[in-house]
Amino acid sequence: MSVVGKGKIGIPIILLKDGEGGIVTVETKHGQTIRGFLFEAEDSMNMVLKKVTLTTPPHAPTYHDSMYVRGASVLYVVVPTLLQHAPMFKRVKHWREKGGAPPDGVQAGGQAAAILRKAQMR
């Protein structure tokens, strides 16, 4: 269930896109730790990082100007702590408090309208 958009992307992807322009740490399934400036993020979690430090245990860190990280190899991403105040969390909070009701003056459409109809039928 997407609370934050048109039903195509969810909270993790929105958070990743909001993190563009900040320093992130990415851990891959291969055990690599990649830290750098998040230049671009795609819906598939593919990322372009700039000024990258790549650590592959047990080797010493290596430095790169830019790096493309494939979304399928991402285990987790640590985003900037500044994003804890991102506007999307207010929408999620409203959604939970109001039981899915849209804000006053906003007409529910698409997936949100379907969820509301199902809730009213119960």
C-alpha positions as CSV (number, residue, x, y, z in Angstrom):
1,M,0.0,0.0,0.0
2,S,1.4,3.3,-1.0
3,V,0.6,6.2,1.2
4,V,2.8,8.7,-0.4
5,G,2.1,8.9,-4.1
6,K,0.3,7.4,-7.1
7,G,0.7,3.9,-5.8
8,K,3.8,3.2,-7.9
9,I,6.5,3.9,-5.3
10,G,6.6,3.7,-1.6
11,I,8.2,5.2,1.4
12,P,11.8,3.8,1.0
13,I,12.1,5.1,-2.6
14,I,10.7,8.5,-1.7
15,L,13.1,8.7,1.2
16,L,16.0,7.7,-1.1
17,K,15.0,10.4,-3.6
18,D,14.8,13.0,-0.8
19,G,18.3,12.0,0.2
20,E,19.7,13.2,-3.1
21,G,22.3,15.9,-2.4
22,G,23.3,14.3,0.9
23,I,26.0,11.9,2.1
24,V,24.8,8.3,2.2
25,T,26.3,5.0,3.2
26,V,25.3,1.9,1.1
27,E,26.0,-1.6,2.1
28,T,25.9,-4.2,-0.8
29,K,25.1,-7.9,-0.7
30,H,28.8,-8.5,-1.5
31,G,29.9,-7.0,1.8
32,Q,31.1,-3.7,0.3
33,T,30.5,-0.4,2.1
34,I,30.1,2.6,-0.2
35,R,30.0,6.1,1.2
36,G,29.5,9.2,-0.9
37,F,27.4,12.1,-2.2
38,L,24.1,10.8,-3.5
39,F,23.9,12.5,-6.9
40,E,20.9,10.6,-8.4
41,A,18.6,7.8,-7.3
42,E,16.1,5.8,-9.5
43,D,12.9,4.0,-8.6
44,S,14.8,0.7,-8.9
45,M,17.3,1.9,-6.2
46,N,20.0,2.3,-8.8
47,M,22.2,5.1,-7.5
48,V,24.9,7.4,-8.8
49,L,27.3,8.5,-6.1
50,K,30.1,11.2,-6.3
51,K,33.3,11.5,-4.2
52,V,33.1,7.9,-3.1
53,T,34.9,5.9,-0.5
54,L,34.7,2.1,-1.3
55,T,35.6,-0.3,1.5
56,T,35.8,-4.0,0.7
57,P,37.0,-6.0,3.7
58,P,39.8,-6.9,4.3
59,H,41.3,-4.4,1.9
60,A,42.0,-0.7,2.6
61,P,39.5,1.9,1.4
62,T,39.7,3.1,-2.2
63,Y,38.5,6.5,-3.4
64,H,36.6,7.2,-6.7
65,D,35.3,10.3,-8.3
66,S,31.9,8.6,-9.1
67,M,30.3,5.2,-8.9
68,Y,27.1,3.6,-10.2
69,V,25.5,1.2,-7.7
70,R,23.0,-1.2,-9.0
71,G,19.8,-1.4,-7.0
72,A,19.7,-5.2,-7.1
73,S,23.0,-5.4,-5.1
74,V,21.9,-3.0,-2.4
75,L,21.4,-4.5,1.1
76,Y,20.6,-1.2,2.9
77,V,21.1,2.5,2.7
78,V,21.9,4.9,5.5
79,V,20.4,8.3,4.6
80,P,21.1,11.7,6.2
81,T,19.5,12.2,9.6
82,L,18.0,15.5,8.4
83,L,15.4,13.4,6.5
84,Q,13.6,12.5,9.7
85,H,11.8,15.8,9.3
86,A,10.8,15.1,5.6
87,P,7.3,16.2,4.6
88,M,6.3,12.7,3.6
89,F,6.3,11.5,7.2
90,K,3.6,14.1,8.0
91,R,1.4,12.5,5.3
92,V,2.0,9.1,6.8
93,K,1.2,10.4,10.3
94,H,-2.0,12.0,9.0
95,W,-2.9,8.7,7.2
96,R,-2.5,6.7,10.4
97,E,-4.3,9.2,12.6
98,K,-7.3,9.7,10.3
99,G,-7.7,6.1,9.2
100,G,-6.8,6.9,5.6
101,A,-9.0,10.0,5.3
102,P,-7.5,12.6,2.9
103,P,-6.8,16.1,4.3
104,D,-9.7,18.5,4.3
105,G,-10.5,19.9,0.9
106,V,-8.7,17.1,-0.9
107,Q,-10.7,14.6,-3.0
108,A,-9.5,11.0,-2.6
109,G,-8.7,9.3,-5.9
110,G,-7.1,6.2,-7.2
111,Q,-5.8,3.7,-4.7
112,A,-6.7,5.9,-1.7
113,A,-10.3,6.1,-2.8
114,A,-10.5,2.3,-3.2
115,I,-9.1,1.8,0.3
116,L,-11.7,4.3,1.8
117,R,-14.6,2.6,0.0
118,K,-13.5,-0.8,1.4
119,A,-13.2,0.7,4.9
120,Q,-16.7,2.3,4.7
121,M,-18.2,-1.0,3.5
122,R,-17.1,-2.8,6.7
